[in-house]
Amino acid sequence: SNLSANCWSRLHPVNMFNSYNMKFHHSKALTSPYPGSRIERSQVPEDKVGWLTEWEDYNPVEYTAKSVLAGPSWADPQINDEGFSPKFNERDGEVERKSLNGLYVVENGRPRNPAGRTGLTGRGLLGRWGPNHAADPVVTRWKRDGSGNKVAHPVTGKNILQFVAIKRRDCGEWAIPGGMVDPGEKISATLKREFEEEALNSLQKSPEEKAKLEKQLHKLFSQEHFVVYRGYVDDPRNTDNAWMETEAVNYHDETGETMDNLPLEAGDDAGMVKWVDISEKLKLYASHSYFIKLVTEKLGAHWSEDPGSECHK
């Protein structure tokens, strides 16, 4: 097919990993210094990212953050620790070690990043060896004027979509208010919990306030939703042995009535929270811009003033 990678992904967003080129997966996962440190990754040329390319001189830097080595509940022990024998590529007790992208290679007891070399071994800031599962709720509504009418973009004539964005405390970038899936937790529960904690500051609310929020959110989160993407994420925290995967799900408030009454308030890992107009000009954390673009295509909303950037079947 002569479809571009972007357009192919639009037709098969859930299987983007297999249809997108390696460059997409490894731009942020090759950046230095490693987040929260002064650690420089060893340089990985573009043609040496894939594991199928032999590279005898590959000499990655080993790094696992002290916060991970301290042994918090969300982190695995070191791979050689006595009594630690993780079951990779399967559900390991309450911990999901299966990848959303299928089987991954385990070499010398360590799982290998399915998207290729990153210039860094160990776990960096990530708790789990292998896949670290997250969930990203993309909550959207139509932009409306003072009279309640949808606002169309003056150039494309398409309606403008808004989503709830948070500013991450750790790096200052705007992002979808997502987070890690707790052991044994269902994805649907993670999506709702993370949105409450980061965009509504539910952790600081009284039981009465929390119950009221729960009631309002139930309508939004129990309606029909759209799985935007499931799989590997190009994340600056990724290493050769630990990587981020996510399930991004769109919850769309068509009338705006549900979200209008919810008081957005930054909490947990979020420094700020607000409704943001969606367009290709957005610069978001990790692969979040890509997820947002897929939502605009699904809902027929405005994305770009350049007609060449839209996909055609």
N, C-alpha and C positions, 0 to 999 in steps of 0.2 A: 504494500500500500504506500502511496505517496503522501499520506496524511502526516502532518507534522506531529511531533511527540505530544504537543499540547492538545491537539484535536483528538488524537488517539486516546489520550487520557480522559478526555471529556466523554468519549463513548464508553470507556471502561474505567471509570475513576477508582473503583474498588481494587482493580488489579494494576494500578499505576506502576508498581515496582517493576513489573516485567516489561512494561512498554516504554518506560522513560529511560533516557540514557543515564549512564553512571554519573555524568557531570552534575545532573540535578541532585543526585543523592549525596555527592561529596563536594560541596563547596564550603558550607558552614562546618562540616565535620572535619575539615582540614585546616581550620584557622588557628592561628597562634597569636598571643599566648593562650593556653587553655583557660577557660573561664575560672575566675577566682584564684588564679595562680600566676606565677611568672614562668611556668613550664612552656618551653617551645617544642612543638611536635617536630619529628624529623620530616624533612621535605619529601613529599610523594608526588612525582611527576604524573600528569594526567594519564599517560599511557601505561603507568605502573599501578594504578589504583586496583584494577581487577586481580583477584587471586590467581586467575588462570595464566596471567603473565608471570613467568619465572623471574625472580629477582633475588639472587643469592646474597647480595650485599645489603638487603633490607635490614635496617637496624633501628627499630622503633624505640622511643623513650618509654620507660615503665613509670606509670604514675597512678596512684590511688589517693584521693584526698584524705586528710586526717579525719575529717568529719565522718567519712565512710569507715575508715579503719577503727574508729572508736566503738564500732559495733552497735549502732542504733537499731531499733526493731525493724526498720525498713530495709536494712542492708544484710547481705550474705556475709559469712566469714570469708577469710582468704581461701583460695582454692586448695591449698595444701594443708589447711588446718585439720587437726585430728577430729574425726567424727563427722566431717562435712563431705557428703557424697551426693551432690545434686543430680537430679534426674533430668538431663537436658532433653529438649524436644518433646517433653510431655508435661502434664500437670504433676507437680511435685508437692504433694500434700495440698496446702492452701495456695501455694505459689504457682502461678502460670508461667511455665518455662517454654511453652510452645510459641513459635513465631507466627504472626499473621501472614507471613510470606512463605510458609512451608518449612521444610527441614533445613537446618543450618549445620555446617560442619563443626565437629568438636575435635580439636587437635591438641595433643599433649594435655588433655583434661580441660582445655579452655575452649569455650565457644568462639567461633570466628564470625566477625561482622559480615553479613551476607552481601553488603554493598561494596566491600573491598577494604583496602588498607587505609588507615587514618594517620599513620605516623606516631601512634601512641598505643601502648598496651596497658593492661590493668583495667580499672573501672572508672578512673577519674572521679567525677562527682556522683556517678550512678551507683545505686545500691546493689542491683542484681547483676550477676554474670549472665551474659546473653541478653535477651529482650527485656526491656523495662517498659511495662505497659502503662499508657496514659489514656485519658479520655478528654475530648475537647468539645464542649457544647457551643454551637454557633447559634446564638439567639438573635433572630432578625425581626424587623418590622419595616413597613414602608414609611419613607419620610413624608410628612404631611405639613400643609400650610396652616395658618391660623384658623381657617374654616374647616379643617379636617380633610381637605382634598389631597390626594397623592401628588407629590411634586415630581415632575418629569425633568430630565436633563435637557437643557436648551439645545444641545447639538444633536444628540441621538434620539431624543423624544421618548427614551425609555424611562420608566419610573426608577427613582433612586431608592436603593435599599440601605438600611442602617443595621449595624450589629453592635452588641454590647462588647466593648473592648476594655481591657485592663492594662495598666502600665506596670510591668513587672518590677518588683523591688530589686531583684538581683542584677539586672542588666539595663534597666531603664527603657526597654523596648516595649512597644504596644503589642498586645497579643490577645488571643482567645482565652477566656478564663477557665483553663483546664487544669488538670493535675493527675497525679498518679493513682492507679487503681490499687486499692488496699487488698491484701491477700484474702481470697474467698469472696470478694465483693463483686456484684454484678455490674457490668458496664453502665447500665441504665441508672443504677444507684450512684455511681461515681459522677456521672454527668450532672445529675441534679445536685449532689452534695457540693461539688466544686463550684458550680454556679452560685449556690447559696453562700458559700464561704467567701469567695473572692469578689463577687459583684453585689452581694447584699449584706455582707458582713454579719452573717448569721451566728458566728461564734461569739459575738459580743452582745447578742440579743437575749432578752428575757424569754423564759419558756412560753409566755403568752404571745409575745411578738413573733417568736419563731413559729408557733402554731399557725398564726395568721398568715405568715409568709408561705408556709407549707401548703395551706389551703389554696392560696392564689396561684402558686406555682404548679400545683397538681394538674390544673386544667391544661397548662401549656405543655408540661412534660408527659402527659398521658395521651395527647393527641397524636395523629399521624405524623411521623417524622421521616427525615431523609438521611440515610447514611452517606455522608459525603466522601469519606475515605477511610480505608482500613489498611494499615501497614507501616512500613519503615518510614522514619522521619529523619530528614537531614538536619541534625541538631549539633550545635557546637560542643555538647558534652559527650558525644559519641567517641568510642575508642574501638580498637581492634577486637575487644572481648566483651564490650557492653554497649548497647545502643537503645535508642528510643523507638518505640512503636506506638501508634495511637489509633483510636477510632474517633473520627470527627463526625458529629451528628448535628443536623440543622433542625432547630425547633422554630418554626415561623409563626409569628402572631399576625395573622392576616388583617384583622380589624384594628389591632393596636390596643384593644381594650384591656387585655390582661396585663401587658407590660406598662401601660400608662399609670397604673395604680401602684406599681412596685417602686419603692424608693431605692435607687441605685446608691450603694455605699461601699467604698473599697474596704476589703478586709483580707486577713491572712497574708498571702504572698503579694497582694496587689497594693500599689502605691496610689493609684487613681483608677476611676472607672467612669465611663461615659458612653453615650451612643455616638457612633462614628459613621459618617457617610461613606459608602463603599464605592471605590473606583480603583483603577489600576495604579493610581498614585500612592496608594497605601504602602507603607514599608513596615512589615510586621515580623515578629520573632519566628525563627525556624522556618517551617513550611506553611505557616498560617495564611500568607497571602494566596497561596495556591488553593487552599481549602475554601477561602472566601470567594475566589473566582468561580469555583465549581458551583457554589450556591447561587451566585448571580446568574450563571448560565441556566441552571435548573429552573429558576423563578422568572427568567426573561427580564432581568433587571439591567440597569446601566452598569457597564464596566469601563469601556474605553471609548474615547472620541475618535480613535483611529480604527476605521472599519477593517483594516488588514489584520488587527489583532483578534478579531472575532473568529470563531471556528465555523466551518461549513461542512455539513455532512456530505 
